[in-house]
Amino acid sequence: MKILLVYPQYPDTFWSFKHALKFVSKKAAFPPLGLLTVAAMLPSEWEKKLVDINVASLTDKDIRWADYVFISAMVVQRDSVKEVIARCKKFNTKVVAGGPLFTTGYKEFDGVDHFVLNEAEITLPPFLEDLERGCAQHLYTSDERPDISKTPIPLWSLINMKKYATMNIQYSRGCPFNCEFCDIIILNGHKPRTKDKVQMLAELDALYNHGWRGGVFIVDDNFIGNKRKLKTEILPAIIEWMKGERYPFAFSTEASINLADDEELMQLMIKAGVNTVFVGIETPNEESLVECNKFQNQNRDLVASVKKIQNRGFEVTGGFIVGFDNDPISIFKNQISFIQRSGIVTAMVGLLNAPRGTRLYQRLKKEDRLLKDSSGDNTDCSINFIPKMNYETLINGYKHILNTIYSPKQYYERIKIFLKEYKPQRKRAPQLHLHNLWPFIKSMWLLGIKEKGRGYYWKLFVSTLLKQPRKFPLSMSLSVYGYHFRKVVEKYISLPVEHPDSSGN
């Protein structure tokens, strides 16, 4: 059997880092971890190829070669998915589809021969058995949650690691919280399920033995969902492994804001080599936090919590949302103020959308406010429901946030605020590796000569080099990220403001 695994193209979004990756001649930020893991679940005697359209073209020859094309995708990749399916149908190549996009919305896709939905550890084996017997069904689905400690190591041999900026691994699935707008609990459940230390170290060995040295993103929904296991088993094991291998990786992950409340956990994560943490801040408006059931963020000084995490040696990247029913007109000004004061350099501000299946989706459906499916890109100025706030006010206010926080003045000021708070416990290798001569020269040319905000760049360049030389490589990497964010923002703020429905709401 010949299997072609295809990862569809991402559009140019906040998280694509497309414009930043050009500085270091990388094609994509991360490889398709899900497909690489599925590949490892397929019979070893089958021939397998993987085409990630974000790093290489999908050719007609690739499709004709395959007996089956396996596709996995996120919602934001929907358009590319439809193109791939159409091309497969042209050559009568059978399509097997799974992953988040299909699990919540498979009914919208024609041309797929077999849907293998939910978690592949449960639904893929019966499909493979039926395929072997010649009686494969159209749909495989299950609400059962697998024990992911039995999940195989991704088949890293299918990709060229040099094409990617960062590798990725998974330690756990699921999140203990119940935020109204989030589909994680729909896809992966409330109770965090984890791998054991033997498996985690085996996955690190696999990356190391394939020659990887650099950034590794732990893709968990909430890395600290099971604090006790992290403290007693996982982090101590990673600390010893990293020490033995002379710290080959720099880890980043996602965690909830209550990380700031656990000094022991922060220290262990730092010792293990975690240096970047994405935190869902969402909003400084307390009523909106109550509305979306983000209780872990309520009744706390969020800026102080962020600064505490930064003080311990983490770069905090953050997610923010506007468009809640309880958002006042002042929310745009307040979001800008919060982001600037917190020193969260990489601040992803999105419009609230209701992903299919979430509690927010169900509530808005009952209120007859749903308009369409979300695009999967909550920074593209689209919204899939009728907001309580005047629509033009919301969209224009949102664009004002983006235009402000990513303008050179505010962006470089945020880098300075962050570097003042940031207390690294060991030398940190920047994930963009701008210490290599050519990328560094390229960044100076684009940011220091061509861009309009070059004066702010040079002020940061000189002040960091003279006063905080250890943080200089990081400051230059963050500068490059800003270039990407500005390019994405320029595209979105130029879009016309159009009413989401014909009634003019």
N, C-alpha and C positions, 0 to 999 in steps of 0.2 A: 504494500500500500504506500502511495506517495502522498504526503500531507504537506500542504503549503499553509503556513500560519501567517496571517496578514494583520498588521496593525495600521488602521486608517490614519489619515493626516489630521493633525491639530491645526485649527486656524491660528492666526497671529493674535495671541491673547496675553494677558498679564503674566500667566504662569508658563508660557511657552519659552520665554527668555530668548526668543529668536534673534533680536538685535544685539543682545549681549554676547550670545554664543559666537557671533561672527568675529569677535575680537580674538578668540582662542581657537578658531577653525574647528568648532564642533558643530554637529548637525542637529542634535537634540539634547534636551536636558537630561532625560531619563530613558532607559530601555523599557520595553513592554513586559513588566514583571509577570503579569497574569498569564500571557501567552507562553512565556518561557517556562512557567510552572506547569501549565497544561501540557506543553510538549514533553515534559519529564514524566507525565502520567500516561502517555501513549506507549504502545508496545515498542520495545527497544529495537525490534527487527524492522519496523517501518522506516522508510526514508522521510526525512523531515528537512524543510527549509523554512526560514523566517524572513519575511520582507516587512520592514518597518518603513512605511511610506514617508515618514518624517526624515529618514536618512538616506533612502534609496528609492528609485522608481520601481513601480510594479509593472512588469512587462507582460505582454501577451504570452510570451514564451513561458514565463513563470506559471501563468494560469493553465496553459495547455498541458504543462508537465504534470500537474497535480490531479490526483483522483478526487481529493476533497480539499476545499479551502476552509480553514478555520478562521473566523473573525471574532475579535473581542474589542469592545470599545466603550468609551464614556459618552455621555449625552452630547457633549460639545463636538464630538467627531461625527455626528449624524449625517451630514452632507457627504462626507468622504465615504462613509459606510455604504450609502445608496449607490454611489458611483462604482464601488468595488463589486457589490452584488450584481449590478447591471453588466459589468464586464465579465463576470463569471458565467452569467446566464448566456451571454453571447457565444461562449465556447462550450456550453452544456456541462460545465464543471460544477459539481455539487457543493453546496455551501452549508457549513455548520456554524451557528452563531451563538455566542454567550457573552457574559459580562454585564456590567451595570446598565448599559443602554437597553439591551434586549430583555433583561430581567424585569424591568419596570415598564417596557413599552414594545414588546415583541410584535404586537398585533398590527403595528403600522408598517411592518416590513414584508413586502412580497418578494418572492424569489429565493427565500431561504428554505432549504430542504429539511434541516433539522435544527431545532432550538434546544440547546443544552443550557438551562438557566440556573439561577441561584449559585450555590457553591459547587465547583466542579468535583471536589472530593466525593460528593454524594451522587450527582447526576451524570457525571461522565462514565463511570463504570457500567451502569446498565445500558447506556447508549452503545458503548464499545462491544458489549456482549451481544446486543441485538444486531449490531452491524456485522459481527462475525457470523451470525446465524442467517443474515440476509433479510431481517425483518425490522430494521430500524424505524422507529416512529418519528412523527413530526415534532413532538414536544416532550421534553423531559424537565420536570420541575419538582421541587421538594422544599418543605419548610424545615427540614431537619438541619441542625447545625453540626458540622463535622468536627472531629478532634483534629485540630491543625498540627498537632505534634507529629502526625503521620504524613504530613504534606511533603512531597519530595523536594529536593534541592533543584532550583531552576536550571534549565539546560543552557548554561552560559555559552557553550560552544557554538550556538546558533547565531550569535551576534559578533560584530566587530566592536569591542569595547572602546576603541579609539575614536569612534564616531560620537560618543556621549560624554557629557560633562560630569555626570554623577551616576553611580550605580545605586541600586535599591534592594532592600530586603524587607521581609515582613516578620514581625515578632508576634503580633496579636491581631485579632479581629473583634469588632464590637466596641460599644461605648456605654458606660454606666449611666450617662445622662440622657435626657429626653427633650432636646430642643425642638420646638414645634416645626421649624423649617428644614430640619436635617433628615436626609434619607439614609444615613448610615445605619440607624437601627432597623430600617426596613430591609436593607441589604445584608447586614451582618449581626443584627441582634443587640440586645441590651447588655448581656453578660460577656465581658471580655474573655476570649479564649486565647490561650497562649501556647507558644512552643517551649520546650524545655532547654536547659543550657547546653546539653549535648548537641541538639539540633541547631541551635543558634551558632555555636562554635563551628559546627560542620559547614554552615552557610558562609561564615566568615572565611573559613579555610578555602572554600570553593572560589570565592572572589579573589583571595590572595594568590591561590595557585594558578588562576587564569591571568595573573600579572597585574591585577588592578591595584593602584595606589592613589588615594585621593578621597573625594567626598562619597559618602554612602548615606542615602536617605532611608531612614526606618519609616515605612509608609503607614504605620498604624493609625487607626482612627483616633485613638488617644493612648499614647505610649504609657502613661501612668495610670491606666484603668485598673491595674492590679499592682498596687504599690508594694505590698508585702513580698510578692514573688520577685519583683525587681530588686528589692533591697537584699533579700536573703540568698537569691540564687543567680539571677541573670546578670545584673551589673557587676557583682564581684568576679564572675567568670569572665566577662568581657574585659574587665580591668586587667586581669592576669594575662589574658590572651594578647591584648594590645601591648602590654609591657614586654611580653616575650617576643613579639614581632616588631618591636621598636616603632609602635604607633603609625601604622601604614594608612589608617583611615581617619577621616574627620566626619563624625556623625551629625546628622540633622534629623529632626523628628517633629511630631505634633503632640501637644499636651494642653490640658486645661489650665486655667489661671491659678487653680489651687496648688500648682507646683510651687508657687511662692511661699506657701504655708509649711513646706516640708524641707527643712534645712538639710537633713541627712540625705534625702533623695537627690537634692540638687548637687550636693558634694559628690555623691557616687556617680551621677551622670557626667559631671565634669571630668572626674578621674577616668571614666570609661571612654572619654573622647567626644562626648556630645557637646557641640558648641553653638548650634542654632536650634531654636524651638519656635514653631509656629503656634500661636495662641489665638483662639477665637474670642476677640474682645467684643465684637459686634457693635456696641453702642454705649455712650456715656449716659444715655437717658434711662433712668431707673424704671420708669413705667414701661418702656419698651422691652427691657430685660424681663420684667414680670410677664408681659404679654407673650413672649416667645418661650417662656419657661426656662430661661437661662439662669437658674438659681445659683449656680456656682460663681457667677459674676456679680450677683446682687449684694448690696450692703457691704461693699468694700471700696477702698480707695484704689481704683484700677491703675492709676498712674504710679502710685507707690508700689503696687505689686509688680508692675512691669520693671520698674527701676531696680527692685530687689533682685529679680531674676537676672537683669543685666549686670548688676554688681557682682553676682556670683560667677560671671564669666560666660554668659550666654548672649548671643545676639537674638533678640526677640523680633520675629516677623509676625504681623498681625492681620487678622481678617476683620473687616468692619462692614456694617450693613445700614443702609437708609431705606425708608419706605414702610416702616412699621406703622400700624394704625395709630399708635400713641406718639409718634414722632411729632414734635412741635415745629413750627417754622424755624425756630432757632437751631434745629439739629445740624444744619449744614455748617454754621459757624462753630458750634460746639464740637463737631467731629474734627474739624480742622485744628481747633485749639488743642484737643486731646492728643491728636497725632503728633503735633509739633512738640508739646510739652513732654510726651512720653519718650521721644527719641526713637520711635519705631520707624526705621528708615524704609523698610519694605512693608508698606501699609497697603493692603489690597482692599479697597473700598468698593463694594458692590451694591447693586439695587436688589432689594428683597424679591425673590422669586419663589414659587411654590413647586418643588419637584414632585412628580407623580408619586402618589402613595403616602406622602408625608401627612402628618396631622394638620399642617397648614393647608395642604391641598384639599383635604376632606372638609375642613372648616369653610374655606372659601367657596367650595362647591355647594355646600349647604346654603351659603349666603348669596349664591348666584353671582359671584364676582369673578369666577375663573373665565379666562378668555382663550387660552391656548396652552400648549406645552411650553415649558421653559426652554431656552436655547442651550442651556448648560454653561453659558458664559455670562456670569452675572456682572461683568464690567462692560457689556456692549450696549448699554443704555436701553435695553429692552426689559419689559416687565410683563408677566403673563396673567395679571389680574387687575381689577379696577381698584386703585388705591383710595384711601380715605382723603389724603391730601390732594389738592388740585394737581392734575397730571403735569401741566407745564411747569408749575412751581417745583414739583419733585424732580423732574428731569433736569431743569436748568440749575437747580440747587446742587444736584449730584454732579453735573458737569463742572460747576464752580469748585466743588471739593477737589476733583481730579486735577483741574487746571491749576489750582493753588498749591496742593501738596507736592506736585511733581514739577512745578516751575523751579528753575535752578536755585533761586534764592532760598526758598523754603526747604528744598530737598537737601542742599549742601549744609544748611543750618541744622537740619535733623541729624545728619552724619556727625556734626560736631557735638551735638547734645548727647548722642549715643556713645561716642568715643569717650566723652567725659565720664559717663557712668560705667562703661564697660571695663571690667577688671579680669582680663584673661589670666589663668593660672599657669599656662605654658604657651610657648610660641605656637601660633595658629597658622597653618598653611591655608591661604585663600583658595576657595574652590575654583575660581577662574584662572588661577596660576598666572597672574599678571607679572610675577617676578621673572618670567621668561622675557627676553629682551624685545622680540618683535611685537607681541601683544601689548607690552607696556608702551612702546613707541607709538603704536597704532592708537592707543587710548589717549595719549598726550596730543596727538594730531587732531583727532575728532573732538575730544572734550576741551582741550586747551587752546585750540586754534580755530576750528571750524564752527563750533557751537556758539550761539549768542551769549550763553551764560558762562563763558570761559573765565571771566574774572573771578567768579565764585569758586570755580575749579582750582585756579592757581592759588587762591587764598587758603583753601583746604590743603592743597598739595604742600605748600611751604610750611604752614603752621604745624601740620601733622609730622612732616619730615623732621622739623627742628625740635618740636616739643614732645612728640609721642612716636618716635621712630619705630617702635615695635608694632604699632598699629597702622603704620603706613601702607603695607600691602592690602590690609583689609579696607582701608579708606579708599584706595584706588579701585578695588573690586566693587565696592558699593557705588562708586561714581559711575562705573560702567553699567551697573543695574539701572541706575537712574536714566541713562541714555535710552535703554530699552523701554522703560516705563513711559518716558516722554513720547517716544515714537507711537506707542500703543494709544496713549491719551490723545495725541494729535488726531488720530484716525476717528476716535469715538466722539470727541467734542465737536467735530465738524458735521456730524450727522444731524439732519433736521429733526425737530421735535414733532412727532406725529401722534395723534390720539390713538390709544390702544383699541378703541372700539368706535363704532359708528355713531354712538349716542353723544360723543364729545366729552365723556367723563375724564 
